[in-house]
């Protein structure tokens, strides 16, 4: 292993920018992840940058599995298919009806532009 290797990076410690519940999304700067514990704003939290999660989705949107790009709406604190003003986080892992309030999301770990 390279001597300069620090960690894999799938799970990282972040400072919660707001009160966050375990399983909720957090955006810190240009890095998005899912909190693995419930913490208050300003506290450190372990967060997962990649993987498949069931997350709160925007109402009225139908998603197509492995086709619909997904974004984090940091104002509403939910996942949406709307790109404008939001941060790309991954893709729909399963198709979701517009009436669904939770959607299956594949976080791909990219850094926001």
Number of C-alpha atoms within 10 A of each C-alpha: 4 5 5 6 7 7 8 7 12 13 16 15 15 20 17 21 15 14 13 20 15 14 18 20 23 26 20 12 9 11 16 26 26 24 25 18 14 16 18 14 13 12 15 16 21 19 25 23 24 20 14 15 18 13 17 20 28 22 15 12 16 18 24 15 16 14 12 19 20 23 24 25 22 14 8 11 15 19 27 27 20 17 13 9 11 17 23 26 24 22 22 24 21 15 15 18 14 13 12 15 15 17 22 20 27 22 23 17 18 15 13 13 7
